[in-house]
Amino acid sequence: MDTIKLREDYIKLGQALKAAGLVESGVDAKYAIEDGLVSVNGEVAYQRGKKLVDGDVVTYQGETIRIIK
């Protein structure tokens, strides 16, 4: 499980996917999220701008990342 350390209070879902290297661009993140391929804390997320905070867990294509403060 990879981690992303927050610099601020939150990171948006699309940015987190890109920062973790799970997608190559914001456009790739947009389509993955719109297609229902990304889950946050076990629930499918459809909002690219969803705010992720400390403790959130994102799963995409078998890869998992945890958001830490």
C-alpha positions in Angstrom: 0.0 0.0 0.0 1.4 3.4 -1.0 0.8 6.5 0.9 0.3 10.2 0.0 1.3 12.7 2.6 -0.9 15.8 2.7 0.6 19.2 2.4 -2.7 20.9 3.2 -5.9 19.7 4.8 -7.0 17.6 1.8 -6.1 16.5 -1.7 -8.6 16.0 -4.5 -9.2 12.5 -5.8 -8.0 13.2 -9.3 -4.8 14.8 -8.0 -4.2 11.9 -5.6 -4.4 9.3 -8.5 -1.9 11.4 -10.5 0.4 12.0 -7.5 0.5 8.2 -6.8 1.3 7.4 -10.4 -1.8 5.4 -10.9 -2.8 7.5 -13.9 -0.6 9.5 -16.3 -2.8 12.6 -16.6 -5.8 14.4 -15.2 -7.8 13.3 -18.2 -7.0 9.7 -17.4 -8.1 10.2 -13.8 -11.3 11.9 -15.0 -12.3 8.9 -17.2 -11.3 6.3 -14.6 -13.5 8.1 -12.0 -16.4 8.7 -14.3 -16.3 5.0 -15.3 -16.7 3.9 -11.7 -13.3 2.3 -11.5 -12.1 4.1 -8.4 -13.3 3.6 -4.8 -12.7 5.6 -1.7 -13.1 3.9 1.6 -14.8 0.9 -0.1 -17.4 3.0 -2.0 -17.3 3.8 -5.7 -16.4 7.5 -6.2 -17.7 9.5 -9.2 -16.4 12.9 -8.2 -13.0 13.9 -9.5 -12.9 16.8 -7.0 -13.8 14.7 -4.0 -11.7 15.9 -1.1 -9.6 13.2 0.5 -8.4 13.7 4.1 -6.2 11.9 6.6 -7.1 8.2 6.8 -8.9 7.9 3.5 -8.1 4.8 1.4 -8.3 4.9 -2.4 -8.4 1.8 -4.6 -7.9 1.7 -8.4 -7.0 -1.3 -10.6 -5.9 -3.4 -7.6 -3.6 -0.7 -6.3 -4.3 0.9 -2.9 -3.1 4.3 -1.5 -3.7 5.7 1.9 -3.9 9.4 2.6 -1.9 10.5 5.7 -1.4 13.9 7.4 
